[in-house]
C-alpha cells in the first residue's frame, strides 16, 4: 500500500519535470532566435557547429533556467516576468559558448580538422559576446543588467580557470595522485566549483536579483547553487568513466566517455582507484580501445572507486545545498529547488552504476 508521503514525493517529482520542461521550452524560442541571428552570415560549417549542441539539447529540459525561475519563485509571489526567460536564454547562449570552446580544448568528436577547431573558438567567443548583448536588450533596470553581466564575466573567468586545472593541477603529469586525500579532495572540489559550481550559484542569484530578494535570500541561493553545481560536475566526471551506452543523460550533450582519462585527468574516482591499485595509472594519457575501456570500467567497479565521488556528492547535497535552502526558505517555496538536491543524490549516473552491479562499501 502506497502511503501519503510516497504519493507526495511522486507528485512533486512529476510536477518538477513538467515545470522544468515548460520553462526550457519557453526559453528555447529565445535561444533559437538568437542563434539564427548569429549565423546568418557565417559559413555552412560554422552554422553547423553553432547549432549542433543546441539541437542536441533543445528538446531536453535544462536545469540552468529552471534554477533562475524557481529561485525567483522562492523569493516572491509576484508573477514571473518575461525578461526572466530572456535572461535565461542569454545564460544558455553563454553556456553553449563554453561547450564550443570545450570541444576544442578536449578535442570532442564533432571537430573534424584544424579549421573546425578555429571555428569552434571563434564562434564560442562570439556566443559569449552575444549572451551579454541579450542581457542588455531586456527591459530590467540598467544597474541590474550591468550587475548580472559583471557576475557573468567573473563566472566565465572561473570556468576557464577550472579548465586550466585539468592541465596544470589535476593531471597525472602534476603527480596529483600522490597528494593526501584531504588535500586532493579540497583541490578537486575547487576545480568542480570553478567548472560548474560558481555558474549555478550565479544562476540562482540571478533569480533572486530579479525578485528583489534580501541579502539573506541571495546568500542562501548562492550557497545552494554552488553546492549543487559542484555536485553535478562530480557526477559528470563519474559519467566519463562509464561506457557510453550506460551513461546517457539529458545533461550530457555529447558522449565522450573516457576522454578525461585519455587526457590524464585525475578525477575523484580515478584518484581513489590509483590509491587502491596503482597500475590504474597505465590507462591514463593514452588512447583506449574498446576492450581497455571495458576492463577499466569493470576494475573501477570492483575496487569501489566510485565511492569517493558519491560520498562527496551526498555531503554537498545534504550538508550544504539543502541546509542553505532550509535556513532561509519555507518548505513550500523551496519545494522544487529541494527536488534538485534529491535528484543530485540519486542521479541517473549513480543509478546506472547500481543497475550494473556496483555496490557501495561506504555509508553514503
PERALIN-V40251 format. One record per helix or strand of 3 or more residues. SS is the DSSP state (A for helix, B for strand). FROM is the first residue (numbers start at 1). TO is the last residue. Records with the same first field share a line. If there is no record, write none. Layout:
BEGIN
SS->FROM-TO ; FROM-TO
END
This chain:
BEGIN
A->4-39 ; 44-57 ; 63-75 ; 82-105 ; 114-136 ; 142-168 ; 172-174 ; 176-178 ; 181-210 ; 215-239 ; 244-246 ; 259-262 ; 268-276 ; 278-283 ; 290-302 ; 307-328 ; 335-345 ; 348-355
END
